[in-house]
Amino acid sequence: METINWSDFEKVELRIGTILEASDFPEARKPAYKVRVDFGEFGIKWSSAQITKHYTKEELVGRQIIGVVNFPKKQIANFMSEFLVTGFADENGDIVLSSIDKKVPNGSKLV
């Protein structure tokens, strides 16, 4: 494991957002959804998320998630991902979303 300093960590913009919409993404190489997320003052952004094993599209809407909002956009198939959805792999390698246990304002930064 590589050690980083505090100023490196401060550069990462981990922010809370609420999922407004989740849709199928059949063009992705691995099963994924397209998600549209409200990050408050940082805007509404789209991303691709390989979270189809643990979540349905319907249960994602309204859920708050943690995203990295200051990476450059990344093209995935015919889609531009504007932030990174964060999560952890379970014992099968399927992604479980990182989240919070109480609601906070959209755009709040991890401190």
C-alpha positions in Angstrom: 0.0 0.0 0.0 1.3 3.4 -1.0 1.2 6.1 1.6 -0.1 9.6 0.6 0.0 12.8 2.5 -3.0 14.9 3.7 -2.7 17.4 0.8 -3.1 14.5 -1.7 -6.3 13.4 0.0 -7.7 16.9 0.1 -7.5 17.0 -3.7 -10.1 14.2 -4.1 -13.6 15.7 -4.2 -15.7 12.9 -2.6 -19.2 14.4 -2.6 -22.7 13.2 -1.7 -25.4 13.1 -4.4 -28.9 11.8 -4.8 -29.7 9.4 -7.7 -32.4 11.0 -9.8 -32.6 8.3 -12.5 -31.1 4.9 -13.3 -31.4 3.3 -16.7 -30.0 0.2 -18.5 -26.6 0.6 -20.3 -26.6 -2.3 -22.8 -23.6 -0.9 -24.7 -21.3 -1.3 -21.7 -18.9 -4.3 -21.8 -19.9 -5.4 -18.3 -23.4 -5.1 -16.9 -24.0 -1.5 -15.8 -26.5 1.2 -15.3 -26.4 4.8 -16.3 -27.1 7.0 -13.3 -28.1 10.7 -13.1 -27.1 12.2 -9.8 -27.8 15.6 -8.2 -24.7 16.9 -6.5 -26.3 20.2 -5.3 -24.2 23.2 -6.2 -21.9 21.0 -8.3 -24.7 20.2 -10.7 -26.4 17.1 -12.1 -24.0 14.6 -13.4 -24.1 11.2 -15.2 -22.0 8.1 -14.6 -21.9 4.5 -15.4 -22.0 2.1 -12.5 -21.5 -1.7 -12.5 -24.0 -2.3 -9.7 -26.6 -4.4 -11.4 -26.0 -7.5 -9.1 -27.1 -5.8 -5.9 -29.5 -3.1 -7.0 -32.5 -2.6 -9.2 -33.0 0.6 -11.1 -36.1 1.4 -9.1 -34.5 1.0 -5.7 -31.6 3.3 -6.7 -33.7 6.4 -7.3 -33.7 8.7 -4.3 -30.6 6.9 -2.7 -27.7 9.1 -1.7 -24.3 7.9 -2.9 -20.7 9.0 -2.7 -19.0 10.1 -5.9 -15.6 11.5 -7.0 -16.6 14.6 -8.9 -13.2 16.1 -9.9 -11.9 13.4 -12.3 -11.9 14.2 -16.0 -14.8 12.9 -18.0 -14.3 9.3 -19.3 -15.9 7.8 -22.4 -17.5 4.4 -21.8 -18.8 2.9 -25.0 -21.0 5.7 -26.5 -21.5 7.5 -23.1 -19.5 10.2 -21.2 -19.1 9.4 -17.5 -18.8 12.7 -15.5 -18.0 11.3 -12.1 -16.8 8.1 -10.4 -19.4 6.1 -8.4 -17.7 4.6 -5.3 -18.2 1.2 -3.9 -16.6 -2.0 -2.6 -16.3 -5.4 -4.2 -18.1 -8.3 -2.3 -16.7 -11.8 -2.1 -17.8 -12.4 -5.7 -16.4 -9.2 -7.1 -19.8 -7.5 -7.4 -19.9 -3.9 -6.4 -21.7 -2.7 -3.2 -22.2 1.1 -3.2 -20.5 3.2 -0.6 -23.1 5.3 1.1 -24.1 7.1 4.3 -26.6 6.2 7.0 -28.3 9.6 7.4 -29.3 12.1 4.8 -27.0 15.1 4.2 -27.2 18.0 1.7 -26.3 17.1 -1.9 -22.8 18.3 -2.6 -21.5 17.8 0.9 -17.8 16.8 0.9 -16.3 13.9 2.8 -14.2 15.4 5.6 
